[in-house]
Structures are given as C-alpha cells and as structure tokens.
Amino acid sequence: MTKLPIAINLHKASKTLTLKYAPDEEYHLPAEFLRVHSPSAEVQGHGNPILQFGKLGVGLTKIEPAGQYALKLTFDDGHDSGLFTWEYLYQLAQRQEQLWDEYLGELKAAGKTRDPSAQIVKLML
C-alpha cells in the first residue's frame, strides 16, 4: 500500500519540501537532494544514472499534482521532467541520509562538486 502524505509544504526560502505522513512522521527534503535524485530519464539515464553535479543552491519554484499518484516538481535550474510518485517520495524520505552519503561519494569519485561556480571555472580553464 502506498503511503500518502497528509501535508505537503514548499519552503522557498529554505529550499525544502516538507512531507508529513503522521503527527510524528515528517520529512524535510532539500531541493538539491530531490534534484539530484529526480526520477526523470535525464537523470536516471534509462537504467544508467547520470551523475548530477553543481546543484548546490538549486531551489523549487513549483509543485503540482500529477493525477492521484505523483507530484511534478519544477526546479529553478529549469528541470521539470520526471514525476515523483508517492512511493518514490516516501522511499527518498526514508533513505535520505544513506542516499545523500552515496551521492557525495559518487561526486568525490568522479572529481565533481556540488558547487555550480566550480564547474564554470573548470570550463573556462
């Protein structure tokens, strides 16, 4: 059975999406975390995920329902493809710490950074 949030709040100032499932079950998902774990083909690469980097500071500009099964998130870097199903959002929320640690390890192994300005500097050299 898919677990549905009882409240969804977009906090633009802190760039966080809050999902509340019960009075004592609430998750705060940073926009950067959601952006680098987008279920879109652009990120997931049709089964071969494409490492996202330089997304530090990315924010959410809009959230909207996609039928009864998902949310469509619009990020301020222009990314708006991929539907975050209720099941996927709950998995991200429950595994946030582990997924974030894995992501940081992948960035380090690839010699990439979260900082978007670092990518521009490298391109200019």
C-alpha positions in Angstrom: 0.0 0.0 0.0 1.3 3.4 -1.0 1.8 5.8 1.9 0.3 9.3 1.1 1.4 12.5 2.9 -1.2 14.3 4.9 0.5 17.6 4.3 2.9 18.9 1.7 4.7 22.3 2.2 7.1 24.0 -0.1 9.5 26.3 1.8 11.1 28.5 -0.9 13.3 30.4 1.5 15.0 27.3 2.9 14.6 25.4 -0.5 12.9 22.5 1.2 9.9 20.3 0.6 8.3 19.0 3.8 6.2 15.9 3.7 4.1 15.0 6.7 2.7 11.5 6.9 1.6 11.4 10.6 1.8 13.7 13.6 5.2 12.2 14.4 6.4 11.4 10.9 7.7 14.4 9.0 10.5 14.7 6.4 12.3 17.7 5.1 13.8 17.1 1.7 16.2 19.7 0.3 15.6 20.8 -3.3 19.2 19.8 -4.1 18.6 16.3 -2.8 15.4 16.0 -4.9 17.0 17.5 -8.0 19.9 15.0 -8.0 17.6 12.1 -7.4 15.0 13.1 -9.9 13.2 10.1 -11.5 13.4 11.7 -14.9 15.2 10.0 -17.8 17.6 12.9 -18.0 18.9 11.9 -14.5 18.2 8.2 -14.4 19.5 7.7 -17.9 17.2 4.8 -18.8 18.8 2.5 -16.2 22.3 4.0 -16.3 22.0 7.0 -13.9 23.8 10.2 -14.9 25.6 11.9 -12.0 24.2 15.4 -11.4 26.7 17.9 -10.1 26.8 21.7 -9.5 23.3 21.7 -8.0 24.2 23.4 -4.7 21.6 26.2 -4.1 19.0 24.9 -6.6 15.5 25.6 -5.4 12.0 24.5 -6.2 9.7 27.1 -7.9 6.6 25.0 -8.1 5.0 21.7 -7.1 1.8 20.4 -8.7 -0.1 17.2 -8.6 0.2 14.7 -11.4 -3.1 12.8 -11.2 -3.6 11.0 -7.9 -0.2 9.3 -8.0 2.6 11.8 -8.1 4.0 15.3 -7.8 5.6 17.3 -10.6 8.4 19.4 -9.2 9.8 22.4 -11.1 13.3 23.5 -10.1 14.8 26.9 -10.6 17.5 25.5 -12.9 14.8 24.7 -15.5 14.5 21.0 -14.7 10.8 19.9 -14.6 10.7 16.5 -16.1 10.1 13.3 -14.1 7.2 12.6 -11.9 7.9 11.9 -8.2 5.4 9.2 -7.3 4.1 9.0 -3.8 6.0 5.7 -3.4 9.3 7.2 -4.7 9.0 10.3 -2.5 8.5 8.1 0.6 11.5 6.0 -0.3 13.6 9.1 -0.8 12.4 10.4 2.6 13.1 7.2 4.5 16.5 6.7 2.9 17.6 10.3 2.7 20.7 10.1 4.8 22.0 6.9 3.0 21.2 8.2 -0.5 22.9 11.6 0.3 26.1 9.9 1.6 26.2 7.7 -1.5 25.7 10.7 -3.8 28.6 12.6 -2.1 30.8 9.6 -2.5 29.9 9.4 -6.2 30.7 13.1 -6.6 34.1 12.7 -5.0 34.9 9.6 -7.0 34.1 11.5 -10.2 36.1 14.5 -9.2 32.9 16.7 -9.3 31.5 19.1 -6.8 28.1 20.4 -5.6 29.2 24.0 -6.3 28.0 25.3 -9.7 30.6 28.0 -9.8 33.4 25.4 -9.6 32.1 23.9 -12.8 32.2 27.2 -14.6 35.8 27.8 -13.5 36.9 24.4 -14.8 35.2 25.1 -18.2 37.0 28.4 -18.5 40.4 26.9 -18.0 
